Amino acid sequence: MQLVAITVSLALTAAGFALFGRALLRIHRFLRLGAPPPKACAPPPPGGAPPCWAGSSPPTPG
């Protein structure tokens, strides 16, 4: 009976550490410094040049 309790305890501890590590990785990815800023579109010059996303899909709002 004690062996079952120890096994369950170790399994729950491992699952807890895995979830904690996954959360830390998500926070690290969110706060990652040194990432290049997103490229901004310049306003089109007079003459009607295509927007900076010409050839790909337009940026999504939000």
N, CA and C atoms as an extended XYZ file, in Angstrom:
186
Properties=species:S:1:pos:R:3:atomname:S:1:resname:S:1:resid:I:1 pbc="F F F"
N         0.820       -1.194        0.000 N   MET     1
C         0.000        0.000        0.000 CA  MET     1
C         0.864        1.257        0.000 C   MET     1
N         1.954        1.202        0.746 N   GLN     2
C         2.857        2.351        0.783 CA  GLN     2
C         3.536        2.558       -0.568 C   GLN     2
N         3.811        1.470       -1.255 N   LEU     3
C         4.448        1.580       -2.572 CA  LEU     3
C         3.526        2.301       -3.563 C   LEU     3
N         2.241        2.022       -3.475 N   VAL     4
C         1.284        2.702       -4.338 CA  VAL     4
C         1.246        4.191       -4.008 C   VAL     4
N         1.253        4.519       -2.749 N   ALA     5
C         1.219        5.921       -2.332 CA  ALA     5
C         2.478        6.648       -2.794 C   ALA     5
N         3.624        6.016       -2.696 N   ILE     6
C         4.881        6.628       -3.138 CA  ILE     6
C         4.858        6.821       -4.654 C   ILE     6
N         4.386        5.823       -5.377 N   THR     7
C         4.328        5.905       -6.840 CA  THR     7
C         3.396        7.030       -7.284 C   THR     7
N         2.227        7.128       -6.686 N   VAL     8
C         1.284        8.189       -7.030 CA  VAL     8
C         1.871        9.547       -6.691 C   VAL     8
N         2.519        9.649       -5.547 N   SER     9
C         3.131       10.911       -5.135 CA  SER     9
C         4.220       11.344       -6.114 C   SER     9
N         5.060       10.409       -6.547 N   LEU    10
C         6.110       10.734       -7.506 CA  LEU    10
C         5.532       11.128       -8.855 C   LEU    10
N         4.474       10.440       -9.274 N   ALA    11
C         3.848       10.771      -10.551 CA  ALA    11
C         3.235       12.172      -10.518 C   ALA    11
N         2.568       12.512       -9.434 N   LEU    12
C         1.988       13.849       -9.308 CA  LEU    12
C         3.065       14.922       -9.214 C   LEU    12
N         4.162       14.617       -8.545 N   THR    13
C         5.275       15.569       -8.462 CA  THR    13
C         5.880       15.801       -9.838 C   THR    13
N         6.077       14.734      -10.598 N   ALA    14
C         6.633       14.873      -11.948 CA  ALA    14
C         5.693       15.678      -12.840 C   ALA    14
N         4.398       15.432      -12.741 N   ALA    15
C         3.435       16.192      -13.539 CA  ALA    15
C         3.440       17.661      -13.138 C   ALA    15
N         3.564       17.945      -11.865 N   GLY    16
C         3.626       19.324      -11.397 CA  GLY    16
C         4.850       20.040      -11.913 C   GLY    16
N         6.005       19.384      -11.862 N   PHE    17
C         7.230       19.998      -12.381 CA  PHE    17
C         7.138       20.217      -13.890 C   PHE    17
N         6.520       19.281      -14.593 N   ALA    18
C         6.377       19.440      -16.040 CA  ALA    18
C         5.490       20.641      -16.371 C   ALA    18
N         4.388       20.792      -15.659 N   LEU    19
C         3.504       21.940      -15.904 CA  LEU    19
C         4.180       23.255      -15.536 C   LEU    19
N         4.937       23.248      -14.447 N   PHE    20
C         5.653       24.456      -14.022 CA  PHE    20
C         6.713       24.830      -15.054 C   PHE    20
N         7.448       23.845      -15.554 N   GLY    21
C         8.456       24.107      -16.578 CA  GLY    21
C         7.829       24.613      -17.870 C   GLY    21
N         6.691       24.061      -18.232 N   ARG    22
C         6.000       24.520      -19.436 CA  ARG    22
C         5.549       25.972      -19.291 C   ARG    22
N         5.066       26.326      -18.109 N   ALA    23
C         4.656       27.712      -17.871 CA  ALA    23
C         5.862       28.643      -17.929 C   ALA    23
N         6.985       28.223      -17.363 N   LEU    24
C         8.191       29.058      -17.417 CA  LEU    24
C         8.664       29.253      -18.852 C   LEU    24
N         8.595       28.223      -19.665 N   LEU    25
C         8.995       28.361      -21.065 CA  LEU    25
C         8.083       29.323      -21.815 C   LEU    25
N         6.791       29.280      -21.525 N   ARG    26
C         5.874       30.220      -22.176 CA  ARG    26
C         6.178       31.654      -21.763 C   ARG    26
N         6.457       31.861      -20.486 N   ILE    27
C         6.802       33.204      -20.017 CA  ILE    27
C         8.104       33.658      -20.659 C   ILE    27
N         9.073       32.750      -20.758 N   HIS    28
C        10.359       33.096      -21.375 CA  HIS    28
C        10.165       33.496      -22.834 C   HIS    28
N         9.358       32.742      -23.563 N   ARG    29
C         9.104       33.079      -24.961 CA  ARG    29
C         8.389       34.417      -25.088 C   ARG    29
N         7.477       34.705      -24.140 N   PHE    30
C         6.733       35.954      -24.186 CA  PHE    30
C         7.634       37.148      -23.884 C   PHE    30
N         8.558       36.985      -22.971 N   LEU    31
C         9.408       38.087      -22.546 CA  LEU    31
C        10.778       38.073      -23.216 C   LEU    31
N        10.961       37.239      -24.213 N   ARG    32
C        12.272       37.092      -24.845 CA  ARG    32
C        12.772       38.447      -25.338 C   ARG    32
N        13.930       38.823      -24.844 N   LEU    33
C        14.506       40.107      -25.220 CA  LEU    33
C        15.460       39.900      -26.388 C   LEU    33
N        15.652       40.946      -27.150 N   GLY    34
C        16.566       40.872      -28.267 CA  GLY    34
C        15.904       40.416      -29.552 C   GLY    34
N        14.623       40.138      -29.505 N   ALA    35
C        13.930       39.751      -30.729 CA  ALA    35
C        13.744       40.992      -31.590 C   ALA    35
N        13.913       40.867      -32.888 N   PRO    36
C        13.751       42.032      -33.743 CA  PRO    36
C        12.309       42.530      -33.712 C   PRO    36
N        12.110       43.838      -33.716 N   PRO    37
C        10.740       44.354      -33.713 CA  PRO    37
C        10.056       44.038      -35.030 C   PRO    37
N         8.741       43.954      -35.038 N   PRO    38
C         8.048       43.661      -36.288 CA  PRO    38
C         8.251       44.788      -37.293 C   PRO    38
N         8.325       44.400      -38.564 N   LYS    39
C         8.553       45.376      -39.627 CA  LYS    39
C         7.284       46.203      -39.824 C   LYS    39
N         7.457       47.527      -39.798 N   ALA    40
C         6.313       48.415      -39.967 CA  ALA    40
C         6.177       48.793      -41.438 C   ALA    40
N         4.967       48.957      -41.887 N   CYS    41
C         4.705       49.378      -43.263 CA  CYS    41
C         4.833       50.888      -43.345 C   CYS    41
N         5.577       51.353      -44.328 N   ALA    42
C         5.698       52.790      -44.560 CA  ALA    42
C         4.506       53.251      -45.383 C   ALA    42
N         4.095       54.502      -45.222 N   PRO    43
C         2.983       54.983      -46.044 CA  PRO    43
C         3.383       55.006      -47.512 C   PRO    43
N         2.459       54.695      -48.408 N   PRO    44
C         2.814       54.638      -49.834 CA  PRO    44
C         3.145       56.031      -50.365 C   PRO    44
N         4.141       56.117      -51.238 N   PRO    45
C         4.482       57.412      -51.822 CA  PRO    45
C         3.433       57.827      -52.846 C   PRO    45
N         3.402       59.101      -53.211 N   PRO    46
C         2.447       59.513      -54.228 CA  PRO    46
C         2.754       58.787      -55.528 C   PRO    46
N         1.796       58.206      -56.112 N   GLY    47
C         1.986       57.430      -57.326 CA  GLY    47
C         1.383       56.048      -57.170 C   GLY    47
N         0.966       55.703      -55.969 N   GLY    48
C         0.257       54.456      -55.754 CA  GLY    48
C         1.120       53.218      -55.758 C   GLY    48
N         2.263       53.242      -55.097 N   ALA    49
C         3.099       52.050      -54.986 CA  ALA    49
C         2.349       50.988      -54.170 C   ALA    49
N         2.612       49.696      -54.429 N   PRO    50
C         1.917       48.648      -53.668 CA  PRO    50
C         2.345       48.681      -52.198 C   PRO    50
N         1.484       48.225      -51.313 N   PRO    51
C         1.839       48.217      -49.891 CA  PRO    51
C         2.996       47.259      -49.620 C   PRO    51
N         3.582       47.377      -48.444 N   CYS    52
C         4.776       46.586      -48.125 CA  CYS    52
C         4.485       45.095      -48.053 C   CYS    52
N         3.220       44.706      -47.942 N   TRP    53
C         2.917       43.275      -47.896 CA  TRP    53
C         2.521       42.730      -49.257 C   TRP    53
N         2.808       43.459      -50.319 N   ALA    54
C         2.463       42.990      -51.651 CA  ALA    54
C         3.163       41.655      -51.921 C   ALA    54
N         2.428       40.708      -52.380 N   GLY    55
C         2.983       39.383      -52.650 CA  GLY    55
C         2.716       38.407      -51.537 C   GLY    55
N         2.244       38.883      -50.412 N   SER    56
C         1.884       37.996      -49.308 CA  SER    56
C         0.544       38.455      -48.763 C   SER    56
N         0.094       37.812      -47.731 N   SER    57
C        -1.214       38.177      -47.175 CA  SER    57
C        -1.078       39.473      -46.378 C   SER    57
N        -2.113       40.305      -46.380 N   PRO    58
C        -2.052       41.549      -45.620 CA  PRO    58
C        -2.043       41.278      -44.126 C   PRO    58
N        -1.527       42.210      -43.341 N   PRO    59
C        -1.490       41.970      -41.889 CA  PRO    59
C        -2.900       41.897      -41.319 C   PRO    59
N        -3.043       41.069      -40.300 N   THR    60
C        -4.347       40.923      -39.670 CA  THR    60
C        -4.494       41.988      -38.593 C   THR    60
N        -5.672       42.565      -38.429 N   PRO    61
C        -5.847       43.584      -37.395 CA  PRO    61
C        -5.767       42.968      -36.010 C   PRO    61
N        -5.276       43.744      -35.078 N   GLY    62
C        -5.248       43.290      -33.693 CA  GLY    62
C        -3.949       42.854      -33.314 C   GLY    62
